[in-house]
Amino acid sequence: MPGRQNGPTNVVVRALGPSLATRGVPQALQDPTAQLVNANGDVINENDDFATSEQRSEVESRGLAAEDARESALFQAVEPGNYTAVARGELDTTRVGLVEVYNVP
């Protein structure tokens, strides 16, 4: 099948909120967290506040730095399979957010 890989692939997951507000999105999530969950429901990586991320350089080197320090971004090598990207507000607040998943080198 075209596009299918046998080995791991790298992804960047971003959870945005504050930068949406600057673009006029009402009720934007103010402090989103990002999680990457595998098919078994296990959290395999998570981030809260891109500015303090241990993977910041991995994300920035791919041109995907979060615009606001409160937004979240993570880098992960994943094996082929099913995954879910989750965004949550701090203290489980609910508002409008955006989750982005990028396949990166």
C-alpha positions as CSV (number, residue, x, y, z in Angstrom):
1,M,0.0,0.0,0.0
2,P,1.5,3.4,-1.0
3,G,2.6,5.6,1.9
4,R,2.8,2.7,4.4
5,Q,5.9,2.3,6.4
6,N,7.4,-0.7,8.2
7,G,9.3,1.3,10.8
8,P,8.8,4.2,13.1
9,T,7.8,7.6,12.0
10,N,8.3,11.0,13.7
11,V,5.3,13.2,14.7
12,V,4.9,16.5,16.3
13,V,1.6,17.1,18.2
14,R,0.5,20.6,19.0
15,A,-2.3,21.9,21.2
16,L,-3.2,25.5,20.5
17,G,-5.4,28.0,22.3
18,P,-4.0,31.4,23.1
19,S,-2.8,32.0,19.6
20,L,-6.3,31.3,18.4
21,A,-7.6,34.1,20.6
22,T,-5.2,36.5,18.9
23,R,-6.8,35.5,15.6
24,G,-10.3,36.4,16.8
25,V,-11.5,32.9,17.9
26,P,-13.9,33.4,20.8
27,Q,-13.7,31.3,23.9
28,A,-10.2,30.0,23.1
29,L,-8.6,27.5,25.5
30,Q,-6.1,29.5,27.6
31,D,-3.6,26.9,28.7
32,P,-3.9,23.7,26.7
33,T,-2.0,20.4,27.3
34,A,-1.2,17.9,24.7
35,Q,-1.1,14.1,25.0
36,L,-0.3,11.3,22.6
37,V,-2.2,8.1,23.5
38,N,-1.6,4.6,22.0
39,A,-4.2,2.1,21.0
40,N,-4.2,0.6,24.5
41,G,-5.1,3.9,26.0
42,D,-1.6,4.5,27.5
43,V,-0.3,8.1,27.4
44,I,3.1,7.7,25.6
45,N,4.0,11.4,25.7
46,E,2.6,14.7,27.0
47,N,3.4,18.3,27.3
48,D,2.1,21.3,29.2
49,D,3.6,24.7,28.2
50,F,5.9,24.5,25.2
51,A,8.3,27.0,26.7
52,T,9.4,24.4,29.3
53,S,9.3,21.3,27.0
54,E,12.3,19.0,27.1
55,Q,11.6,18.4,23.4
56,R,11.5,22.1,22.5
57,S,14.5,21.9,20.2
58,E,13.1,18.9,18.3
59,V,9.9,20.8,17.6
60,E,11.6,24.1,16.8
61,S,14.1,22.5,14.4
62,R,11.1,21.4,12.3
63,G,9.6,24.9,12.2
64,L,6.7,24.0,14.5
65,A,7.3,26.1,17.6
66,A,4.2,27.1,19.5
67,E,3.4,30.9,19.1
68,D,2.5,31.2,22.8
69,A,4.5,29.8,25.7
70,R,1.3,28.4,27.2
71,E,0.5,26.2,24.2
72,S,1.8,22.7,24.0
73,A,3.9,20.7,21.5
74,L,5.6,17.4,21.7
75,F,7.8,15.3,19.5
76,Q,7.5,11.5,19.3
77,A,8.8,8.6,17.2
78,V,5.9,6.1,16.8
79,E,5.6,2.6,15.4
80,P,2.9,2.0,12.8
81,G,-0.5,1.7,14.6
82,N,-3.4,3.7,15.9
83,Y,-2.9,6.8,18.1
84,T,-5.0,9.6,19.5
85,A,-4.0,13.2,20.1
86,V,-5.7,14.8,23.0
87,A,-5.9,18.4,24.1
88,R,-7.2,19.5,27.5
89,G,-7.4,22.7,29.2
90,E,-5.7,23.3,32.5
91,L,-7.8,21.8,35.3
92,D,-9.9,20.2,32.6
93,T,-11.4,23.5,31.5
94,T,-13.3,23.4,28.2
95,R,-13.2,25.9,25.5
96,V,-12.2,26.1,21.8
97,G,-8.8,24.6,21.0
98,L,-7.0,23.1,18.0
99,V,-5.0,19.9,17.9
100,E,-2.5,19.5,15.1
101,V,-0.5,16.4,14.2
102,Y,2.4,16.6,11.7
103,N,4.4,13.7,10.2
104,V,8.0,15.1,10.3
105,P,11.5,13.9,9.3
